[in-house]
Amino acid sequence: MKIIVVTGISGAGKTTALNILEDAGYVTMDNLLSNMVIFLLQNLDRGEKTLKIDKLALGLDNRTIHTAEDFMLIYNCLKNLNMNFEILFLDSSNETILKRYNLTRRRHPVEGATLLESIKNEKKAMSIIKEKATFVIDTTDITAKELKKEILEIISNTENIDINIHLESFGYKYGIPMDKDLIFDVRVLPNPYYVEELRSKTGNDKEVYDYVMENKDSEELYKKIYDMIKFLLPLYKKDNKQHLSIGIGCSGGQHRSVAFVNRLAKDLKEIKGIKILKRHREGVKEHWT
């Protein structure tokens, strides 16, 4: 049986994620109390016919998991029962959550003097859960369609995976992504933007990719970035980190960073026990010229 625990910050898209999983054939259950979740898991483990389920998605958030201890009881139960499970944590920027709550006019489940304070309090309380997550998706800038694509990629071929790597290209002119574990700056390399026939193309195009990668400095910088990531991977695994988010940035997020992310995705995929998720932020946000 495959179990996905869907959790995260209120307003970040948990309900949408559960709907996506339901459409993908998962039995979904939302907001069961922690003791009810443990009861369910124990009975599933005993193999009771009336509860036999192949794929299960459990929605958990601050409405029923009030403390880190509540979550750890569930987490330890999953570990002790040797269940095949993943934890999907949905996050978003404070500003985005503010906008979503102001739009829906719903009450935030965490107490605070202001809505912003409630959001900050929840993020602090949920930090331990985020650290345990197998996958973290920041929904600040993504559409429901893209969220569906990422979740479907996550639930495919997750067996024998030691660590999940999320690679994202971005443009510094549009802001630095705040959810990254590592960020590398490739603005020091020659910019294809200033080559007229390459300006409207992207790092997905062979002409741009070759222009970027055939430069001597590009090859050396790429090798150093790749070697650093490869060096860090066993250390992250040793620390039981299951999700690594890496950002590669250039000026506009269209040429150099895209080429680097594409090459990293191809090369890192060859390492055993690695699952790669790739995203070009400025392409999704339609910032490419």
C-alpha positions in Angstrom: 0.0 0.0 0.0 1.1 3.5 -0.8 0.4 6.4 1.6 0.9 10.1 0.9 0.5 12.5 3.8 -0.6 15.9 2.4 0.1 18.7 4.8 1.4 22.3 4.9 0.5 25.9 5.4 -3.2 26.8 5.5 -4.2 28.3 2.1 -1.2 26.8 0.3 -3.4 24.3 -1.7 -3.9 21.1 0.4 -7.5 20.7 -0.7 -6.5 21.0 -4.4 -3.7 18.5 -3.9 -6.1 16.0 -2.3 -8.5 16.4 -5.2 -5.6 15.7 -7.6 -4.7 12.6 -5.8 -8.3 11.4 -5.6 -8.5 11.8 -9.4 -5.3 9.7 -9.6 -7.0 6.8 -7.8 -6.1 7.5 -4.2 -8.6 7.2 -1.3 -8.5 10.5 0.4 -9.2 11.4 4.0 -8.9 14.9 5.4 -8.6 16.2 8.9 -8.9 13.0 11.0 -7.8 13.5 14.6 -4.3 12.2 15.2 -5.5 9.2 17.4 -8.0 8.3 14.6 -5.2 8.4 12.0 -3.1 6.1 14.2 -6.0 3.7 14.7 -6.6 3.6 10.9 -2.9 2.9 10.2 -2.7 0.1 12.8 -5.8 -1.6 11.3 -4.5 -1.2 7.8 -1.3 -2.9 8.9 -3.2 -5.7 10.5 -4.7 -6.3 7.0 -8.3 -6.1 8.0 -10.3 -6.8 4.8 -12.8 -4.0 5.4 -10.0 -1.4 5.5 -7.7 -2.8 2.7 -6.7 0.1 0.5 -4.0 0.2 -2.2 -3.4 4.0 -2.3 -4.3 6.3 0.5 -3.9 10.1 0.8 -4.2 11.7 4.3 -4.8 15.4 4.7 -3.3 16.8 7.9 -3.1 20.4 9.1 -3.3 22.6 12.1 -7.1 22.1 12.5 -6.5 18.6 13.8 -2.8 18.3 14.3 -2.4 21.0 17.0 1.2 20.3 18.1 4.4 18.9 16.7 4.0 16.0 19.1 0.7 15.1 17.4 2.4 14.9 14.1 5.4 13.0 15.4 3.0 10.3 16.8 1.7 9.8 13.3 5.1 10.0 11.7 6.6 7.4 14.2 3.6 5.1 13.7 4.3 5.2 9.9 8.0 4.4 10.5 7.4 1.7 13.1 4.9 -0.1 10.9 7.3 0.1 8.0 4.7 1.6 5.7 5.5 2.9 2.2 4.8 6.6 2.7 5.7 10.0 1.4 5.1 13.4 3.0 4.0 16.2 0.7 4.3 19.7 2.3 2.7 22.6 0.6 4.1 26.1 1.3 3.6 29.6 0.0 4.8 33.1 0.7 3.2 35.2 3.5 2.0 37.7 0.9 0.3 35.0 -1.2 -1.5 33.5 1.8 -2.6 36.9 2.9 -4.2 37.6 -0.5 -5.9 34.2 -0.6 -7.5 34.7 2.8 -8.5 38.2 2.0 -10.1 37.0 -1.2 -12.0 34.1 0.5 -12.7 35.9 3.8 -12.2 32.7 5.7 -11.0 32.6 9.2 -7.4 31.4 9.8 -7.2 28.3 12.0 -4.3 29.6 14.0 -4.8 32.4 16.5 -3.0 35.7 16.1 -3.5 39.4 16.7 -3.5 39.9 12.9 -3.9 37.6 9.9 -0.2 38.0 9.2 0.7 37.0 12.7 -1.5 33.9 12.4 0.3 32.9 9.2 3.7 33.4 10.9 2.7 31.5 14.0 1.5 28.6 11.8 4.7 28.5 9.8 6.7 28.4 13.0 4.6 25.5 14.4 4.7 23.6 11.1 8.5 23.9 10.6 9.3 20.5 12.2 6.8 18.9 9.8 8.4 20.6 6.8 11.8 19.3 7.9 10.4 15.7 7.7 8.7 16.2 4.3 9.7 14.0 1.4 8.6 16.7 -1.1 8.0 20.4 -0.6 6.1 22.4 -3.2 6.0 26.2 -3.0 2.6 27.2 -4.5 3.3 31.0 -4.5 3.7 31.3 -8.3 2.2 28.1 -9.7 -1.1 27.4 -11.3 -3.5 24.6 -10.4 -2.5 23.0 -13.7 1.2 23.1 -12.8 0.5 21.8 -9.3 -1.2 18.8 -10.8 1.7 18.2 -13.1 4.2 18.3 -10.2 2.1 16.0 -7.9 1.6 13.5 -10.7 5.4 13.5 -11.2 5.9 13.0 -7.5 3.6 10.0 -7.2 5.2 8.2 -10.2 8.2 5.9 -9.7 9.0 6.9 -6.1 10.2 3.5 -5.0 13.9 3.1 -4.1 14.3 6.9 -4.0 16.7 8.2 -1.3 16.4 11.9 -2.0 14.2 14.1 -4.2 15.9 17.1 -5.9 13.8 20.0 -7.1 15.8 22.1 -9.7 14.4 25.5 -10.6 15.8 28.2 -12.9 14.9 31.8 -12.1 15.6 35.4 -13.0 17.1 37.7 -10.4 15.2 40.6 -11.9 12.0 38.9 -10.8 13.1 38.1 -7.2 15.0 35.4 -5.5 12.9 32.3 -4.6 12.8 31.9 -0.8 12.3 28.2 -0.5 15.6 27.0 -1.8 18.3 25.0 0.2 21.0 26.0 -2.3 21.2 28.9 -4.8 23.8 29.3 -7.6 24.3 32.5 -9.5 25.4 32.1 -13.2 25.1 35.8 -14.2 28.9 35.9 -14.4 28.7 34.0 -17.7 28.3 35.5 -21.2 24.6 36.4 -21.8 22.9 35.1 -24.9 20.4 38.0 -24.6 23.0 40.2 -26.2 23.2 38.0 -29.3 20.4 39.1 -31.5 19.5 35.7 -33.0 19.4 34.1 -29.5 17.6 36.8 -27.6 14.1 35.4 -28.2 15.1 31.8 -27.6 15.6 30.0 -24.3 18.0 27.6 -22.7 15.7 24.8 -23.9 16.9 25.6 -27.5 20.0 23.9 -28.7 21.5 27.1 -30.1 21.3 28.8 -26.7 22.4 25.7 -24.7 25.5 25.3 -26.9 26.3 29.0 -26.7 26.2 28.8 -22.9 27.9 25.4 -22.4 30.7 25.7 -25.0 32.2 28.6 -23.0 35.2 27.5 -21.0 34.1 29.4 -17.9 30.6 27.8 -18.2 32.1 24.3 -18.3 34.3 25.0 -15.2 31.5 26.6 -13.3 29.1 23.8 -14.1 31.6 21.1 -13.0 32.1 22.9 -9.7 28.3 23.2 -9.1 27.8 19.5 -10.0 30.6 18.3 -7.9 29.4 20.3 -4.9 25.9 18.9 -5.2 27.3 15.4 -5.6 29.5 15.9 -2.6 26.6 17.1 -0.5 24.1 14.4 -1.4 25.5 11.6 0.9 25.7 14.2 3.7 22.1 15.2 3.3 21.1 11.5 3.2 23.1 10.9 6.3 21.1 13.7 8.0 17.9 12.0 6.8 17.0 14.9 4.5 14.6 13.7 1.8 14.0 16.8 -0.2 16.6 19.2 -1.7 15.6 22.3 -3.5 18.2 24.0 -5.7 17.8 27.3 -7.6 20.0 28.4 -10.5 19.6 32.1 -11.3 20.6 34.4 -14.1 19.5 37.9 -15.0 16.1 37.1 -16.7 15.8 33.4 -16.0 15.6 32.6 -19.7 18.9 31.5 -21.1 21.9 30.6 -18.8 20.0 29.3 -15.8 17.7 27.3 -18.0 20.6 25.6 -19.7 22.3 24.8 -16.4 19.1 23.4 -14.9 18.5 21.2 -17.9 22.0 19.8 -17.8 21.9 19.2 -14.1 18.6 17.4 -14.4 20.1 15.1 -17.0 23.4 14.4 -15.2 21.9 14.1 -11.6 19.3 11.6 -12.9 22.1 9.2 -13.5 22.8 8.9 -9.8 21.1 6.0 -8.1 18.4 6.8 -5.7 17.7 10.3 -7.0 14.4 11.6 -8.3 14.5 14.9 -10.2 11.7 17.5 -10.5 12.5 20.4 -12.8 10.9 23.8 -13.2 11.7 27.0 -15.2 10.0 29.6 -13.1 10.0 32.5 -15.6 8.7 30.3 -18.4 5.8 29.3 -16.2 5.1 33.0 -15.3 5.4 33.9 -19.0 8.3 36.3 -18.4 10.3 34.9 -21.4 10.5 37.4 -24.2 
